[in-house]
């Protein structure tokens, strides 16, 4: 939710303030010769010296290990709560009426909101027609699946092909590197690297890999 926050406030500096930017007092015989502009930050209706310079966003990308762990935890929670449903194919939906899909969700106790996850962006037309009139039913391709969407909807329905793609991607990223799941990747492997090194010149410092 922090990603949605956007600060649009922009406080004007001395150069950006409207006005004549004149000198408030004469240069001589007043003792106030240092004041050079009525828009200086220490004057009333002056500019801001260190003001907020929007737009500002708090968006940042989490590490791969954190995102992978969050996705696995979200899927596990849905599975434990019996809110993860696997179907053969969405193209085999017998009816494209929204009422039919709504009755199907009520009969199977899917809840108010349902997320349908397909294997690609090409969605069967009968599923599109059925979900078009139901705001709480959403269709998402497998490459857009994320933790927020999984936890937002009460039930997640995946096709069999989408499940196979998801399983392959999760296993690939979990085993592509041994240090992916570690918080301090190099320091945790330092002792192992030193023990496996063969008579390094400097045994204190780990070899560069």
Backbone as JSON Lines, residues from 0, in Angstrom:
{"i":0,"aa":"X","n":[0.81,-1.2,0.0],"ca":[0.0,0.0,0.0],"c":[0.85,1.26,0.0]}
{"i":1,"aa":"X","n":[2.08,1.16,0.45],"ca":[2.96,2.33,0.43],"c":[3.23,2.77,-1.0]}
{"i":2,"aa":"X","n":[3.19,1.82,-1.94],"ca":[3.45,2.16,-3.33],"c":[2.41,3.09,-3.91]}
{"i":3,"aa":"X","n":[1.2,3.08,-3.34],"ca":[0.13,3.92,-3.86],"c":[0.24,5.37,-3.38]}
{"i":4,"aa":"X","n":[0.98,5.62,-2.34],"ca":[1.11,6.98,-1.81],"c":[1.96,7.83,-2.75]}
{"i":5,"aa":"X","n":[1.45,9.0,-3.05],"ca":[2.14,9.93,-3.93],"c":[1.96,11.33,-3.39]}
{"i":6,"aa":"X","n":[3.05,11.96,-3.04],"ca":[3.01,13.32,-2.48],"c":[3.18,14.33,-3.6]}
{"i":7,"aa":"X","n":[2.14,15.11,-3.85],"ca":[2.16,16.07,-4.93],"c":[2.45,17.5,-4.45]}
{"i":8,"aa":"X","n":[2.7,17.67,-3.15],"ca":[2.97,19.0,-2.61],"c":[4.31,19.52,-3.13]}
{"i":9,"aa":"X","n":[4.3,20.76,-3.57],"ca":[5.52,21.41,-4.02],"c":[5.55,22.83,-3.46]}
{"i":10,"aa":"X","n":[6.46,23.1,-2.54],"ca":[6.61,24.42,-1.95],"c":[7.6,25.25,-2.77]}
{"i":11,"aa":"X","n":[7.2,26.45,-3.12],"ca":[8.0,27.28,-4.01],"c":[9.22,27.84,-3.29]}
{"i":12,"aa":"X","n":[10.31,27.91,-4.02],"ca":[11.53,28.49,-3.49],"c":[11.52,30.0,-3.69]}
{"i":13,"aa":"X","n":[12.59,30.65,-3.3],"ca":[12.69,32.11,-3.44],"c":[12.62,32.54,-4.9]}
{"i":14,"aa":"X","n":[13.27,31.78,-5.79],"ca":[13.27,32.15,-7.2],"c":[11.93,31.89,-7.87]}
{"i":15,"aa":"X","n":[11.13,30.98,-7.32],"ca":[9.86,30.63,-7.95],"c":[8.68,31.42,-7.42]}
{"i":16,"aa":"X","n":[8.87,32.2,-6.37],"ca":[7.77,32.97,-5.79],"c":[7.37,34.12,-6.72]}
{"i":17,"aa":"X","n":[6.06,34.38,-6.86],"ca":[5.63,35.53,-7.68],"c":[5.88,36.85,-6.95]}
{"i":18,"aa":"X","n":[6.01,37.88,-7.72],"ca":[6.23,39.19,-7.12],"c":[7.41,39.9,-7.75]}
{"i":19,"aa":"X","n":[7.61,41.18,-7.34],"ca":[8.67,42.0,-7.92],"c":[10.06,41.65,-7.48]}
{"i":20,"aa":"X","n":[10.15,40.88,-6.37],"ca":[11.46,40.48,-5.84],"c":[12.34,41.7,-5.54]}
{"i":21,"aa":"X","n":[11.7,42.75,-5.04],"ca":[12.43,44.0,-4.78],"c":[13.15,43.92,-3.44]}
{"i":22,"aa":"X","n":[14.02,44.88,-3.22],"ca":[14.75,44.99,-1.96],"c":[13.84,45.67,-0.94]}
{"i":23,"aa":"X","n":[13.67,45.09,0.24],"ca":[12.69,45.65,1.19],"c":[13.09,47.02,1.75]}
{"i":24,"aa":"X","n":[14.37,47.26,1.93],"ca":[14.83,48.54,2.48],"c":[16.0,49.05,1.63]}
{"i":25,"aa":"X","n":[16.29,50.31,1.72],"ca":[17.44,50.85,0.96],"c":[18.76,50.21,1.41]}
{"i":26,"aa":"X","n":[19.74,50.3,0.57],"ca":[21.04,49.72,0.87],"c":[21.78,50.53,1.92]}
{"i":27,"aa":"X","n":[21.59,51.83,1.95],"ca":[22.35,52.71,2.85],"c":[21.48,53.25,3.98]}
{"i":28,"aa":"X","n":[22.15,53.53,5.13],"ca":[21.62,54.33,6.23],"c":[20.43,53.71,6.97]}
{"i":29,"aa":"X","n":[20.22,52.41,6.86],"ca":[19.14,51.77,7.63],"c":[19.65,50.62,8.5]}
{"i":30,"aa":"X","n":[20.81,50.13,8.23],"ca":[21.32,48.98,8.95],"c":[20.71,47.66,8.52]}
{"i":31,"aa":"X","n":[19.95,47.68,7.46],"ca":[19.29,46.48,6.97],"c":[19.73,46.18,5.53]}
{"i":32,"aa":"X","n":[20.98,46.44,5.25],"ca":[21.45,46.32,3.89],"c":[21.59,44.86,3.44]}
{"i":33,"aa":"X","n":[21.6,43.92,4.39],"ca":[21.76,42.52,4.01],"c":[20.49,41.94,3.38]}
{"i":34,"aa":"X","n":[19.34,42.54,3.65],"ca":[18.09,42.05,3.09],"c":[18.03,42.42,1.61]}
{"i":35,"aa":"X","n":[18.01,41.42,0.76],"ca":[18.07,41.69,-0.68],"c":[16.78,41.39,-1.42]}
{"i":36,"aa":"X","n":[15.8,40.74,-0.79],"ca":[14.58,40.38,-1.5],"c":[13.44,40.2,-0.51]}
{"i":37,"aa":"X","n":[12.26,40.62,-0.92],"ca":[11.09,40.43,-0.06],"c":[10.59,38.98,-0.1]}
{"i":38,"aa":"X","n":[11.15,38.18,-0.99],"ca":[10.76,36.77,-1.08],"c":[11.77,35.84,-0.42]}
{"i":39,"aa":"X","n":[12.63,36.38,0.42],"ca":[13.58,35.55,1.14],"c":[12.84,34.64,2.12]}
{"i":40,"aa":"X","n":[13.4,33.5,2.46],"ca":[12.68,32.55,3.32],"c":[12.34,33.09,4.7]}
{"i":41,"aa":"X","n":[13.09,34.03,5.24],"ca":[12.81,34.5,6.59],"c":[11.8,35.63,6.62]}
{"i":42,"aa":"X","n":[11.24,36.02,5.48],"ca":[10.21,37.03,5.42],"c":[8.84,36.39,5.32]}
{"i":43,"aa":"X","n":[7.83,37.15,5.76],"ca":[6.44,36.73,5.58],"c":[6.11,36.7,4.09]}
{"i":44,"aa":"X","n":[5.42,35.65,3.65],"ca":[5.1,35.42,2.24],"c":[6.35,35.22,1.39]}
{"i":45,"aa":"X","n":[7.4,34.73,2.02],"ca":[8.62,34.43,1.27],"c":[8.66,32.97,0.83]}
{"i":46,"aa":"X","n":[9.67,32.65,0.05],"ca":[9.83,31.28,-0.42],"c":[10.33,30.36,0.67]}
{"i":47,"aa":"X","n":[10.36,29.07,0.37],"ca":[10.81,28.05,1.32],"c":[12.25,27.67,0.99]}
{"i":48,"aa":"X","n":[13.06,27.64,2.03],"ca":[14.48,27.31,1.84],"c":[14.66,25.82,1.58]}
{"i":49,"aa":"X","n":[14.02,24.99,2.4],"ca":[14.14,23.52,2.25],"c":[12.73,22.92,2.24]}
{"i":50,"aa":"X","n":[11.92,23.39,1.32],"ca":[10.55,22.94,1.27],"c":[10.39,21.59,0.61]}
{"i":51,"aa":"X","n":[9.16,21.1,0.62],"ca":[8.83,19.83,-0.01],"c":[8.8,20.03,-1.52]}
{"i":52,"aa":"X","n":[9.52,19.19,-2.22],"ca":[9.61,19.3,-3.67],"c":[8.99,18.07,-4.3]}
{"i":53,"aa":"X","n":[7.66,18.11,-4.47],"ca":[6.96,16.99,-5.07],"c":[7.01,17.03,-6.58]}
{"i":54,"aa":"X","n":[6.52,16.01,-7.24],"ca":[5.91,14.81,-6.65],"c":[6.96,13.84,-6.11]}
{"i":55,"aa":"X","n":[6.58,13.18,-5.01],"ca":[7.47,12.24,-4.36],"c":[6.75,10.91,-4.18]}
{"i":56,"aa":"X","n":[7.44,9.83,-4.44],"ca":[6.88,8.5,-4.3],"c":[7.78,7.66,-3.4]}
{"i":57,"aa":"X","n":[7.18,6.67,-2.76],"ca":[7.91,5.76,-1.87],"c":[8.08,4.38,-2.51]}
{"i":58,"aa":"X","n":[7.95,4.32,-3.81],"ca":[8.05,3.03,-4.51],"c":[9.5,2.54,-4.53]}
{"i":59,"aa":"X","n":[9.68,1.28,-4.27],"ca":[10.98,0.65,-4.42],"c":[10.76,-0.85,-4.62]}
{"i":60,"aa":"X","n":[11.69,-1.47,-5.28],"ca":[11.59,-2.9,-5.57],"c":[12.19,-3.71,-4.43]}
{"i":61,"aa":"X","n":[11.41,-4.63,-3.91],"ca":[11.92,-5.53,-2.88],"c":[12.91,-6.52,-3.48]}
{"i":62,"aa":"X","n":[13.81,-7.06,-2.68],"ca":[14.72,-8.1,-3.19],"c":[13.97,-9.33,-3.68]}
{"i":63,"aa":"X","n":[14.62,-10.07,-4.56],"ca":[13.99,-11.26,-5.13],"c":[13.63,-12.28,-4.05]}
{"i":64,"aa":"X","n":[14.5,-12.44,-3.06],"ca":[14.23,-13.43,-2.02],"c":[13.01,-13.05,-1.2]}
{"i":65,"aa":"X","n":[12.83,-11.77,-0.92],"ca":[11.68,-11.32,-0.12],"c":[10.39,-11.49,-0.91]}
{"i":66,"aa":"X","n":[10.41,-11.14,-2.19],"ca":[9.21,-11.28,-3.01],"c":[8.83,-12.76,-3.19]}
{"i":67,"aa":"X","n":[9.83,-13.61,-3.37],"ca":[9.56,-15.04,-3.52],"c":[9.0,-15.63,-2.24]}
{"i":68,"aa":"X","n":[9.55,-15.23,-1.12],"ca":[9.06,-15.74,0.17],"c":[7.64,-15.26,0.44]}
{"i":69,"aa":"X","n":[7.35,-14.0,0.12],"ca":[5.99,-13.49,0.31],"c":[4.97,-14.2,-0.56]}
{"i":70,"aa":"X","n":[5.35,-14.51,-1.8],"ca":[4.44,-15.23,-2.69],"c":[4.16,-16.64,-2.18]}
{"i":71,"aa":"X","n":[5.2,-17.32,-1.7],"ca":[5.02,-18.67,-1.16],"c":[4.16,-18.65,0.1]}
{"i":72,"aa":"X","n":[4.36,-17.67,0.96],"ca":[3.56,-17.58,2.19],"c":[2.1,-17.29,1.86]}
{"i":73,"aa":"X","n":[1.86,-16.39,0.9],"ca":[0.48,-16.06,0.52],"c":[-0.24,-17.27,-0.07]}
{"i":74,"aa":"X","n":[0.44,-18.02,-0.91],"ca":[-0.17,-19.23,-1.49],"c":[-0.41,-20.3,-0.42]}
{"i":75,"aa":"X","n":[0.51,-20.4,0.53],"ca":[0.33,-21.37,1.6],"c":[-0.87,-21.03,2.48]}
{"i":76,"aa":"X","n":[-1.05,-19.74,2.77],"ca":[-2.19,-19.32,3.59],"c":[-3.51,-19.63,2.88]}
{"i":77,"aa":"X","n":[-3.55,-19.34,1.58],"ca":[-4.76,-19.64,0.82],"c":[-5.04,-21.15,0.78]}
{"i":78,"aa":"X","n":[-3.98,-21.93,0.67],"ca":[-4.16,-23.39,0.65],"c":[-4.64,-23.91,2.0]}
{"i":79,"aa":"X","n":[-4.09,-23.41,3.08],"ca":[-4.49,-23.86,4.42],"c":[-5.94,-23.46,4.7]}
{"i":80,"aa":"X","n":[-6.34,-22.28,4.24],"ca":[-7.71,-21.82,4.45],"c":[-8.7,-22.42,3.45]}
{"i":81,"aa":"X","n":[-8.23,-23.3,2.58],"ca":[-9.06,-23.93,1.56],"c":[-9.66,-22.9,0.6]}
{"i":82,"aa":"X","n":[-8.9,-21.88,0.31],"ca":[-9.33,-20.82,-0.6],"c":[-8.54,-20.83,-1.9]}
{"i":83,"aa":"X","n":[-7.82,-21.91,-2.17],"ca":[-7.07,-22.05,-3.41],"c":[-7.69,-23.19,-4.22]}
{"i":84,"aa":"X","n":[-8.26,-22.83,-5.37],"ca":[-9.01,-23.78,-6.19],"c":[-8.27,-23.98,-7.51]}
{"i":85,"aa":"X","n":[-8.16,-25.25,-7.93],"ca":[-7.52,-25.6,-9.2],"c":[-8.58,-26.19,-10.12]}
{"i":86,"aa":"X","n":[-8.69,-25.66,-11.32],"ca":[-9.62,-26.17,-12.32],"c":[-8.84,-26.62,-13.55]}
{"i":87,"aa":"X","n":[-9.47,-27.44,-14.36],"ca":[-8.8,-27.94,-15.56],"c":[-8.58,-26.84,-16.59]}
{"i":88,"aa":"X","n":[-9.66,-26.12,-16.91],"ca":[-9.55,-25.1,-17.96],"c":[-10.74,-24.17,-17.82]}
{"i":89,"aa":"X","n":[-10.5,-22.88,-18.06],"ca":[-11.59,-21.92,-18.01],"c":[-12.42,-21.92,-19.29]}
{"i":90,"aa":"X","n":[-11.89,-22.47,-20.36],"ca":[-12.64,-22.51,-21.62],"c":[-13.81,-23.47,-21.55]}
{"i":91,"aa":"X","n":[-13.79,-24.4,-20.59],"ca":[-14.87,-25.37,-20.46],"c":[-16.05,-24.86,-19.63]}
{"i":92,"aa":"X","n":[-16.08,-23.55,-19.35],"ca":[-17.2,-22.97,-18.61],"c":[-18.46,-23.1,-19.47]}
{"i":93,"aa":"X","n":[-19.49,-23.8,-18.98],"ca":[-20.64,-24.08,-19.87],"c":[-21.5,-22.88,-20.19]}
{"i":94,"aa":"X","n":[-21.47,-21.86,-19.36],"ca":[-22.36,-20.72,-19.56],"c":[-21.59,-19.44,-19.35]}
{"i":95,"aa":"X","n":[-21.88,-18.45,-20.18],"ca":[-21.21,-17.15,-20.07],"c":[-22.05,-16.11,-19.35]}
{"i":96,"aa":"X","n":[-23.15,-16.52,-18.73],"ca":[-24.0,-15.59,-18.01],"c":[-23.37,-15.25,-16.65]}
{"i":97,"aa":"X","n":[-23.41,-13.99,-16.26],"ca":[-22.85,-13.63,-14.94],"c":[-23.58,-14.3,-13.79]}
{"i":98,"aa":"X","n":[-24.88,-14.52,-13.93],"ca":[-25.64,-15.14,-12.85],"c":[-25.2,-16.58,-12.62]}
{"i":99,"aa":"X","n":[-24.84,-17.27,-13.72],"ca":[-24.36,-18.65,-13.58],"c":[-23.06,-18.7,-12.78]}
{"i":100,"aa":"X","n":[-22.14,-17.79,-13.08],"ca":[-20.86,-17.78,-12.36],"c":[-21.06,-17.36,-10.91]}
{"i":101,"aa":"X","n":[-22.0,-16.44,-10.69],"ca":[-22.27,-16.02,-9.31],"c":[-22.88,-17.15,-8.5]}
{"i":102,"aa":"X","n":[-23.81,-17.91,-9.12],"ca":[-24.4,-19.06,-8.43],"c":[-23.35,-20.15,-8.19]}
{"i":103,"aa":"X","n":[-22.44,-20.32,-9.14],"ca":[-21.37,-21.32,-8.96],"c":[-20.47,-20.95,-7.79]}
{"i":104,"aa":"X","n":[-20.16,-19.66,-7.66],"ca":[-19.32,-19.22,-6.53],"c":[-20.04,-19.4,-5.21]}
{"i":105,"aa":"X","n":[-21.35,-19.15,-5.19],"ca":[-22.12,-19.35,-3.95],"c":[-22.23,-20.83,-3.6]}
{"i":106,"aa":"X","n":[-22.4,-21.68,-4.61],"ca":[-22.55,-23.11,-4.33],"c":[-21.25,-23.72,-3.82]}
{"i":107,"aa":"X","n":[-20.13,-23.23,-4.28],"ca":[-18.84,-23.78,-3.86],"c":[-18.19,-22.98,-2.74]}
{"i":108,"aa":"X","n":[-18.93,-22.01,-2.22],"ca":[-18.48,-21.22,-1.07],"c":[-17.16,-20.51,-1.36]}
{"i":109,"aa":"X","n":[-17.1,-19.84,-2.51],"ca":[-15.91,-19.1,-2.9],"c":[-15.84,-17.73,-2.25]}
{"i":110,"aa":"X","n":[-16.94,-17.24,-1.74],"ca":[-16.94,-15.94,-1.1],"c":[-17.37,-14.83,-2.04]}
{"i":111,"aa":"X","n":[-17.23,-13.61,-1.56],"ca":[-17.71,-12.45,-2.32],"c":[-16.79,-12.1,-3.47]}
{"i":112,"aa":"X","n":[-15.47,-12.19,-3.27],"ca":[-14.5,-11.8,-4.3],"c":[-13.69,-13.0,-4.73]}
{"i":113,"aa":"X","n":[-13.51,-13.12,-6.04],"ca":[-12.8,-14.27,-6.61],"c":[-11.79,-13.75,-7.63]}
{"i":114,"aa":"X","n":[-10.58,-14.31,-7.6],"ca":[-9.53,-13.98,-8.56],"c":[-9.29,-15.19,-9.45]}
{"i":115,"aa":"X","n":[-9.53,-15.02,-10.75],"ca":[-9.29,-16.08,-11.72],"c":[-7.93,-15.85,-12.38]}
{"i":116,"aa":"X","n":[-7.04,-16.82,-12.26],"ca":[-5.68,-16.7,-12.78],"c":[-5.57,-17.62,-13.99]}
{"i":117,"aa":"X","n":[-5.28,-17.01,-15.14],"ca":[-5.15,-17.76,-16.4],"c":[-3.68,-17.95,-16.75]}
{"i":118,"aa":"X","n":[-3.42,-18.84,-17.7],"ca":[-2.04,-19.14,-18.07],"c":[-1.44,-18.09,-19.0]}
{"i":119,"aa":"X","n":[-2.26,-17.25,-19.64],"ca":[-1.77,-16.21,-20.54],"c":[-2.76,-15.06,-20.55]}
{"i":120,"aa":"X","n":[-2.43,-14.05,-21.32],"ca":[-3.31,-12.88,-21.42],"c":[-4.5,-13.12,-22.34]}
{"i":121,"aa":"X","n":[-4.54,-14.23,-23.06],"ca":[-5.66,-14.58,-23.92],"c":[-6.68,-15.36,-23.08]}
{"i":122,"aa":"X","n":[-7.71,-14.65,-22.66],"ca":[-8.72,-15.21,-21.76],"c":[-9.9,-15.72,-22.58]}
{"i":123,"aa":"X","n":[-10.47,-16.86,-22.24],"ca":[-11.67,-17.33,-22.95],"c":[-12.8,-16.32,-22.87]}
{"i":124,"aa":"X","n":[-13.53,-16.19,-23.95],"ca":[-14.56,-15.15,-24.03],"c":[-15.71,-15.41,-23.08]}
{"i":125,"aa":"X","n":[-16.02,-16.68,-22.82],"ca":[-17.13,-16.96,-21.89],"c":[-16.8,-16.51,-20.47]}
{"i":126,"aa":"X","n":[-15.54,-16.63,-20.06],"ca":[-15.15,-16.14,-18.73],"c":[-15.15,-14.62,-18.68]}
{"i":127,"aa":"X","n":[-14.74,-13.98,-19.77],"ca":[-14.77,-12.52,-19.82],"c":[-16.2,-12.0,-19.72]}
{"i":128,"aa":"X","n":[-17.11,-12.61,-20.46],"ca":[-18.51,-12.17,-20.42],"c":[-19.14,-12.4,-19.06]}
{"i":129,"aa":"X","n":[-18.73,-13.47,-18.39],"ca":[-19.31,-13.77,-17.08],"c":[-18.8,-12.82,-16.0]}
{"i":130,"aa":"X","n":[-17.53,-12.43,-16.09],"ca":[-16.94,-11.57,-15.06],"c":[-17.11,-10.08,-15.34]}
{"i":131,"aa":"X","n":[-17.6,-9.75,-16.53],"ca":[-17.68,-8.34,-16.9],"c":[-18.67,-7.57,-16.04]}
{"i":132,"aa":"X","n":[-19.76,-8.21,-15.65],"ca":[-20.81,-7.54,-14.89],"c":[-20.68,-7.74,-13.39]}
{"i":133,"aa":"X","n":[-19.65,-8.42,-12.94],"ca":[-19.46,-8.67,-11.5],"c":[-18.19,-7.94,-11.07]}
{"i":134,"aa":"X","n":[-18.29,-6.84,-10.36],"ca":[-17.08,-6.07,-10.02],"c":[-16.11,-6.8,-9.1]}
{"i":135,"aa":"X","n":[-16.61,-7.72,-8.29],"ca":[-15.75,-8.4,-7.33],"c":[-15.03,-9.6,-7.93]}
{"i":136,"aa":"X","n":[-15.3,-9.93,-9.19],"ca":[-14.61,-11.03,-9.87],"c":[-13.59,-10.43,-10.84]}
{"i":137,"aa":"X","n":[-12.35,-10.88,-10.75],"ca":[-11.27,-10.31,-11.54],"c":[-10.49,-11.43,-12.24]}
{"i":138,"aa":"X","n":[-10.06,-11.13,-13.44],"ca":[-9.24,-12.06,-14.22],"c":[-7.83,-11.5,-14.31]}
{"i":139,"aa":"X","n":[-6.84,-12.36,-14.06],"ca":[-5.44,-11.93,-14.07],"c":[-4.59,-13.02,-14.72]}
{"i":140,"aa":"X","n":[-3.66,-12.66,-15.6],"ca":[-2.72,-13.66,-16.14],"c":[-1.7,-14.07,-15.08]}
{"i":141,"aa":"X","n":[-1.07,-15.19,-15.3],"ca":[-0.17,-15.75,-14.29],"c":[1.05,-14.87,-14.08]}
{"i":142,"aa":"X","n":[1.5,-14.16,-15.14],"ca":[2.69,-13.34,-14.96],"c":[2.42,-12.09,-14.14]}
{"i":143,"aa":"X","n":[1.16,-11.75,-13.86],"ca":[0.85,-10.6,-13.02],"c":[0.47,-10.96,-11.6]}
{"i":144,"aa":"X","n":[0.57,-12.23,-11.23],"ca":[0.18,-12.66,-9.89],"c":[1.14,-12.09,-8.85]}
{"i":145,"aa":"X","n":[0.59,-11.55,-7.76],"ca":[1.39,-10.94,-6.7],"c":[0.73,-11.19,-5.36]}
{"i":146,"aa":"X","n":[1.46,-10.89,-4.3],"ca":[0.98,-11.16,-2.94],"c":[-0.25,-10.32,-2.59]}
{"i":147,"aa":"X","n":[-0.25,-9.07,-3.03],"ca":[-1.37,-8.19,-2.68],"c":[-2.67,-8.7,-3.3]}
{"i":148,"aa":"X","n":[-2.62,-9.14,-4.56],"ca":[-3.83,-9.64,-5.21],"c":[-4.3,-10.96,-4.58]}
{"i":149,"aa":"X","n":[-3.36,-11.79,-4.17],"ca":[-3.74,-13.06,-3.55],"c":[-4.46,-12.83,-2.23]}
{"i":150,"aa":"X","n":[-3.97,-11.89,-1.42],"ca":[-4.58,-11.64,-0.13],"c":[-5.81,-10.74,-0.22]}
{"i":151,"aa":"X","n":[-5.94,-10.02,-1.31],"ca":[-7.1,-9.11,-1.46],"c":[-8.38,-9.88,-1.71]}
{"i":152,"aa":"X","n":[-8.31,-10.94,-2.5],"ca":[-9.51,-11.69,-2.86],"c":[-9.67,-12.9,-1.93]}
{"i":153,"aa":"X","n":[-10.92,-13.26,-1.71],"ca":[-11.2,-14.36,-0.78],"c":[-10.78,-15.71,-1.35]}
{"i":154,"aa":"X","n":[-10.99,-15.89,-2.65],"ca":[-10.67,-17.17,-3.28],"c":[-9.85,-16.92,-4.53]}
{"i":155,"aa":"X","n":[-8.84,-17.76,-4.74],"ca":[-7.99,-17.7,-5.93],"c":[-8.22,-18.99,-6.72]}
{"i":156,"aa":"X","n":[-8.63,-18.83,-7.97],"ca":[-8.92,-19.96,-8.84],"c":[-7.88,-19.98,-9.96]}
{"i":157,"aa":"X","n":[-7.1,-21.04,-10.05],"ca":[-6.07,-21.17,-11.06],"c":[-6.41,-22.3,-12.02]}
{"i":158,"aa":"X","n":[-6.05,-22.13,-13.26],"ca":[-6.15,-23.23,-14.21],"c":[-4.96,-24.17,-14.02]}
{"i":159,"aa":"X","n":[-5.09,-25.38,-14.55],"ca":[-4.02,-26.37,-14.35],"c":[-2.72,-25.93,-15.04]}
{"i":160,"aa":"X","n":[-2.84,-25.35,-16.22],"ca":[-1.65,-24.88,-16.92],"c":[-1.01,-23.7,-16.19]}
{"i":161,"aa":"X","n":[-1.83,-22.81,-15.62],"ca":[-1.29,-21.7,-14.84],"c":[-0.57,-22.19,-13.59]}
{"i":162,"aa":"X","n":[-1.08,-23.24,-12.97],"ca":[-0.42,-23.83,-11.8],"c":[0.93,-24.42,-12.17]}
{"i":163,"aa":"X","n":[1.0,-25.09,-13.32],"ca":[2.27,-25.67,-13.76],"c":[3.31,-24.57,-14.03]}
{"i":164,"aa":"X","n":[2.88,-23.48,-14.65],"ca":[3.8,-22.36,-14.9],"c":[4.27,-21.75,-13.59]}
{"i":165,"aa":"X","n":[3.34,-21.56,-12.65],"ca":[3.69,-20.99,-11.36],"c":[4.65,-21.89,-10.6]}
{"i":166,"aa":"X","n":[4.41,-23.2,-10.63],"ca":[5.29,-24.14,-9.94],"c":[6.7,-24.11,-10.54]}
{"i":167,"aa":"X","n":[6.78,-24.06,-11.86],"ca":[8.08,-24.02,-12.51],"c":[8.85,-22.76,-12.15]}
{"i":168,"aa":"X","n":[8.16,-21.62,-12.15],"ca":[8.85,-20.37,-11.87],"c":[9.31,-20.29,-10.41]}
{"i":169,"aa":"X","n":[8.49,-20.78,-9.49],"ca":[8.87,-20.75,-8.08],"c":[10.06,-21.66,-7.82]}
{"i":170,"aa":"X","n":[10.03,-22.87,-8.35],"ca":[11.15,-23.79,-8.15],"c":[12.42,-23.29,-8.81]}
{"i":171,"aa":"X","n":[12.26,-22.64,-9.96],"ca":[13.44,-22.11,-10.65],"c":[14.11,-21.02,-9.82]}
{"i":172,"aa":"X","n":[13.33,-20.12,-9.27],"ca":[13.91,-19.02,-8.51],"c":[14.38,-19.45,-7.13]}
{"i":173,"aa":"X","n":[13.81,-20.52,-6.58],"ca":[14.27,-21.0,-5.28],"c":[15.6,-21.72,-5.37]}
{"i":174,"aa":"X","n":[15.9,-22.33,-6.51],"ca":[17.1,-23.15,-6.64],"c":[18.09,-22.6,-7.65]}
{"i":175,"aa":"X","n":[17.86,-21.39,-8.16],"ca":[18.8,-20.87,-9.15],"c":[20.11,-20.44,-8.51]}
{"i":176,"aa":"X","n":[20.1,-20.09,-7.21],"ca":[21.32,-19.72,-6.51],"c":[21.14,-20.1,-5.04]}
{"i":177,"aa":"X","n":[22.2,-20.63,-4.46],"ca":[22.1,-21.08,-3.07],"c":[21.97,-19.91,-2.11]}
{"i":178,"aa":"X","n":[22.51,-18.77,-2.46],"ca":[22.51,-17.63,-1.55],"c":[21.34,-16.69,-1.78]}
{"i":179,"aa":"X","n":[20.35,-17.09,-2.6],"ca":[19.24,-16.18,-2.89],"c":[18.39,-15.91,-1.66]}
{"i":180,"aa":"X","n":[18.25,-16.93,-0.8],"ca":[17.37,-16.79,0.35],"c":[18.06,-16.18,1.56]}
{"i":181,"aa":"X","n":[19.34,-15.84,1.46],"ca":[20.08,-15.35,2.61],"c":[20.07,-13.83,2.65]}
{"i":182,"aa":"X","n":[20.02,-13.31,3.84],"ca":[19.97,-11.86,4.01],"c":[21.32,-11.23,3.66]}
{"i":183,"aa":"X","n":[22.39,-11.83,4.15],"ca":[23.74,-11.36,3.84],"c":[24.41,-12.43,2.98]}
{"i":184,"aa":"X","n":[24.32,-12.24,1.68],"ca":[24.68,-13.32,0.77],"c":[26.16,-13.69,0.86]}
{"i":185,"aa":"X","n":[27.04,-12.69,0.83],"ca":[28.46,-12.99,0.78],"c":[29.02,-13.35,2.15]}
{"i":186,"aa":"X","n":[28.61,-12.62,3.18],"ca":[29.17,-12.87,4.51],"c":[28.77,-14.24,5.04]}
{"i":187,"aa":"X","n":[27.55,-14.72,4.7],"ca":[27.14,-16.03,5.16],"c":[27.93,-17.15,4.49]}
{"i":188,"aa":"X","n":[28.38,-16.9,3.28],"ca":[29.13,-17.92,2.55],"c":[30.64,-17.78,2.75]}
{"i":189,"aa":"X","n":[31.06,-16.84,3.55],"ca":[32.49,-16.57,3.69],"c":[33.22,-17.75,4.32]}
{"i":190,"aa":"X","n":[32.64,-18.32,5.37],"ca":[33.29,-19.45,6.05],"c":[33.37,-20.66,5.12]}
{"i":191,"aa":"X","n":[32.31,-20.9,4.36],"ca":[32.31,-22.02,3.44],"c":[33.33,-21.83,2.33]}
{"i":192,"aa":"X","n":[33.44,-20.61,1.84],"ca":[34.43,-20.34,0.78],"c":[35.85,-20.52,1.31]}
{"i":193,"aa":"X","n":[36.09,-20.08,2.54],"ca":[37.42,-20.23,3.12],"c":[37.78,-21.69,3.35]}
{"i":194,"aa":"X","n":[36.8,-22.49,3.78],"ca":[37.08,-23.89,4.04],"c":[37.33,-24.67,2.75]}
{"i":195,"aa":"X","n":[36.71,-24.25,1.66],"ca":[36.89,-24.95,0.41],"c":[38.09,-24.45,-0.39]}
{"i":196,"aa":"X","n":[38.62,-23.29,-0.01],"ca":[39.77,-22.75,-0.74],"c":[41.02,-23.58,-0.45]}
{"i":197,"aa":"X","n":[41.87,-23.72,-1.43],"ca":[43.08,-24.53,-1.31],"c":[44.3,-23.63,-1.17]}
{"i":198,"aa":"X","n":[44.74,-23.44,0.09],"ca":[45.97,-22.72,0.39],"c":[45.98,-21.32,-0.24]}
{"i":199,"aa":"X","n":[44.98,-20.53,0.2],"ca":[44.92,-19.17,-0.31],"c":[46.1,-18.36,0.24]}
{"i":200,"aa":"X","n":[46.5,-17.36,-0.51],"ca":[47.61,-16.5,-0.08],"c":[47.27,-15.78,1.2]}
{"i":201,"aa":"X","n":[46.07,-15.24,1.27],"ca":[45.61,-14.54,2.46],"c":[44.43,-15.32,3.03]}
{"i":202,"aa":"X","n":[44.62,-16.15,4.05],"ca":[43.51,-16.96,4.55],"c":[42.46,-16.17,5.3]}
{"i":203,"aa":"X","n":[42.75,-14.92,5.66],"ca":[41.78,-14.13,6.44],"c":[40.67,-13.61,5.54]}
{"i":204,"aa":"X","n":[41.04,-13.11,4.36],"ca":[40.06,-12.55,3.45],"c":[39.57,-13.62,2.47]}
{"i":205,"aa":"X","n":[38.27,-13.63,2.26],"ca":[37.69,-14.6,1.35],"c":[38.07,-14.28,-0.09]}
{"i":206,"aa":"X","n":[38.24,-15.29,-0.92],"ca":[38.58,-15.03,-2.32],"c":[37.42,-14.34,-3.04]}
{"i":207,"aa":"X","n":[37.74,-13.59,-4.06],"ca":[36.73,-12.86,-4.83],"c":[36.04,-13.81,-5.79]}
{"i":208,"aa":"X","n":[34.71,-13.85,-5.72],"ca":[33.96,-14.73,-6.63],"c":[32.91,-13.9,-7.34]}
